[in-house]
Every structure is written in structure tokens, then in C-alpha cells.
């Protein structure tokens, strides 16, 4: 207004001033929201750290359990091999024992046959003895 002819810019300047004020308020609102979000983010960072630590610990536990499981499986496989070897040895011993038993049964059968023959011979001799005694006694 002090400058001649500047009145025609006053209306535009006032409109732009209002527009600048509106944009400044919008900017301030957005800035306040950003600050609030940053505060919330900062407050959650401790919980995030705790959650990340929990995940790391869980991962370590899972890894160690996996190693333990693999070790147990290796032990089971070793025990399985040892048990199979023992089973094979026992099967061999059983076969040997069955062979020995069969031989003993065959020897027993042979001895019983021989014994039966000798028993028959003894009966025959006893019968002959009785007959001879009867002849002698008469």
C-alpha cells in the first residue's frame, strides 16, 4: 500500500499468505505425526530387541536339539550294529550247540543200540545159565 500500484498485489498476497498458513499447519500436523510415530517406534525398539534375542535363543536351542538328535541317532545305529553282531554270534552258537546236540543224540542212539544188544546177550546168557542150572540140578 505504501508503494504505488501495489494494491493490486495485496489480494494475491493475502491469498498466498493464507495458503502458506494452511500448508504450514498441514506440515506441522504431519511433523507431529512423524514425531509420535518415532516415539512409538523408539518405545517398541526394546520389545523388538527382546523378540530378536528370543528368536536367536530359539534358533540356538533348535540347532542344539538337532545336533543332539543326530548324535542319538548315531548312537542308536551303533547299538543296532552291535546288537546285530551279537545276534549273529548267538545264531552261530545255537547252530554249534544244535550240531553238538545232534552228534550227542546220535552217539546216545548208538550206545543205546549197543547196550540193547548187550542186554539181549545178557538175557540170553542168563537164560542159558538157568537152563544149565536146571540141567545140573537134575
JOFEN-V697487 format. One record per residue. N is the residue number from 1. RES is the residue in three letters. SS is DSSP state (H for helix, E for strand, C for the rest). Layout:
BEGIN
N;RES;SS  N;RES;SS
END
This chain:
BEGIN
1;UNK;C  2;UNK;C  3;UNK;C  4;UNK;C  5;UNK;C  6;UNK;C  7;UNK;H  8;UNK;H  9;UNK;H  10;UNK;H  11;UNK;H  12;UNK;H  13;UNK;H  14;UNK;H  15;UNK;H  16;UNK;H  17;UNK;H  18;UNK;H  19;UNK;H  20;UNK;H  21;UNK;H  22;UNK;H  23;UNK;H  24;UNK;H  25;UNK;H  26;UNK;H  27;UNK;H  28;UNK;H  29;UNK;H  30;UNK;H  31;UNK;H  32;UNK;H  33;UNK;H  34;UNK;H  35;UNK;H  36;UNK;H  37;UNK;H  38;UNK;H  39;UNK;H  40;UNK;H  41;UNK;H  42;UNK;H  43;UNK;H  44;UNK;H  45;UNK;H  46;UNK;H  47;UNK;H  48;UNK;H  49;UNK;H  50;UNK;H  51;UNK;H  52;UNK;H  53;UNK;H  54;UNK;H  55;UNK;H  56;UNK;H  57;UNK;H  58;UNK;H  59;UNK;H  60;UNK;H  61;UNK;H  62;UNK;H  63;UNK;H  64;UNK;H  65;UNK;H  66;UNK;H  67;UNK;H  68;UNK;H  69;UNK;H  70;UNK;H  71;UNK;H  72;UNK;H  73;UNK;H  74;UNK;H  75;UNK;H  76;UNK;H  77;UNK;H  78;UNK;H  79;UNK;H  80;UNK;H  81;UNK;H  82;UNK;H  83;UNK;H  84;UNK;H  85;UNK;H  86;UNK;H  87;UNK;H  88;UNK;H  89;UNK;H  90;UNK;H  91;UNK;H  92;UNK;H  93;UNK;H  94;UNK;H  95;UNK;H  96;UNK;H  97;UNK;H  98;UNK;H  99;UNK;H  100;UNK;H  101;UNK;H  102;UNK;H  103;UNK;H  104;UNK;H  105;UNK;H  106;UNK;H  107;UNK;H  108;UNK;H  109;UNK;H  110;UNK;H  111;UNK;H  112;UNK;H  113;UNK;H  114;UNK;H  115;UNK;H  116;UNK;H  117;UNK;H  118;UNK;H  119;UNK;H  120;UNK;H  121;UNK;H  122;UNK;H  123;UNK;H  124;UNK;H  125;UNK;H  126;UNK;H  127;UNK;H  128;UNK;H  129;UNK;H  130;UNK;H  131;UNK;H  132;UNK;H  133;UNK;H  134;UNK;H  135;UNK;H  136;UNK;H  137;UNK;H  138;UNK;C
END
